[in-house]
Amino acid sequence: MTISADTLDMRRDRRPWLRRLADASEPYLYSAPSLILIVAVMLVPLTLGLSYAFRDIQLLNPFSGGFVGLEHFRELSSDPAFYGALRNTLWWTGASVALQFVFGLILALLLDKPFPGRAIAQALVFLPWAVPSFLAGLNWAWLFNPVIGPIPHWLFRLGLMHEPGNILSDPNYAMWGPIVANVWWGIPFFAITLLAALQAIPRDLYEAASIDGAGWFQRFRSITLPFLAPTIAITVLLRTVWISNFADLIVVMTNGGPADRTQIVASYIFTTAFKRLDFGYASAIALVLLALLLAYSMLIILLRQTLLNKD
């Protein structure tokens, strides 16, 4: 008659059941404070915010608060201001991410090369990231103001404007003001992450490619880009999600105007919640934005995983 090892272990374990229960729950007790904090700070507000999307929450209406079901979403489906904000969000996010990535990659490639004063140059490049977004938006709004700012006069001297005017008040060009400010503010994120990825590439690969006669563009295409691809996918994903939810510069510089030409979904949520005091409708808009960003994130993650499996 043979006795299994598990049976022997159970016979040897003569500890009281309270002691065994305490030992089994020890890992969960260690992680309990962080889990409780996450639930209290993130999950509870998120659940309450999602519930507002199905309720009539208007601060100026003392009789509000009832359950309205999908009424907010039906109203949202025929809201022209929401569709305009959605189009502006695509333009705002796409232009900001593309320009930040291009200039950030150029800066990372330049800072990857050794030269005198590189440490000082890196500190100066990363300085905008340390500036609060509210202060950055305020400074750029002043720079675009023709009364106290130089940018309109520079554009006039270059022949790009008929007169030194404020582009933030021009419906055709107003979006470029926050985009320029956002590009200036967000370039360091791409620069620092791509620079870290560049410095992890083995230098022997570049030396071997140079010996084989590969030019700088061939080395960039065959060595640099493949190694940077996973980092690029993650950074683009993060910046897209952040910029889509980033309404600070819009609110400070243009407040969504003129004529809602710079109103994005995030600023539309802010306007609906804190100016119109309609938290129910604002929560419905936020829920739609959350669903769109989740779908985009899943698409990028699947694309990245496909590229990694292909390699």
Secondary structure as UniProt FT lines:
FT   HELIX           5..12
FT   HELIX           17..38
FT   HELIX           39..43
FT   HELIX           44..52
FT   TURN            53..54
FT   TURN            59..60
FT   TURN            62..63
FT   TURN            69..70
FT   HELIX           71..77
FT   HELIX           80..111
FT   TURN            116..117
FT   HELIX           118..126
FT   HELIX           127..130
FT   HELIX           133..143
FT   TURN            146..148
FT   HELIX           151..157
FT   TURN            158..159
FT   HELIX           167..169
FT   TURN            171..175
FT   HELIX           176..199
FT   HELIX           203..211
FT   TURN            212..213
FT   HELIX           216..219
FT   HELIX           220..224
FT   HELIX           225..244
FT   HELIX           248..253
FT   TURN            254..256
FT   TURN            259..262
FT   HELIX           265..274
FT   HELIX           279..310
//
